[in-house]
Amino acid sequence: MAGTIIVNDDRCKGCGICVEFCPKKVLQLSERINIMGYHPVELISEDADCTGCGICALMCPDWVITVFRETKKKKEEVAGKS
């Protein structure tokens, strides 16, 4: 399974708990600063090997992470329709 996350940057306080608990180590604190003055979390790259396990969202104390998952089969079907 492939996964990705969306972070509500303006609510993230950059605590780094999600970064520490990510089993694939694909999260990092951004160099950007949000409206509260913190560095929000982000994927290390768009091609990161995120599985969509959801551990980051479960560990986030402020519930700012949304996780999405899709199977490889669906990705191939979408690519074939283009």
Secondary structure as GFF3:
##gff-version 3
##sequence-region A 1 82
A	DSSP	beta_strand	2	7	.	.	.	ID=ss1
A	DSSP	alpha_helix	17	21	.	.	.	ID=ss2
A	DSSP	beta_strand	27	29	.	.	.	ID=ss3
A	DSSP	beta_strand	41	43	.	.	.	ID=ss4
A	DSSP	alpha_helix	55	59	.	.	.	ID=ss5
A	DSSP	beta_strand	65	70	.	.	.	ID=ss6
A	DSSP	alpha_helix	72	81	.	.	.	ID=ss7
###
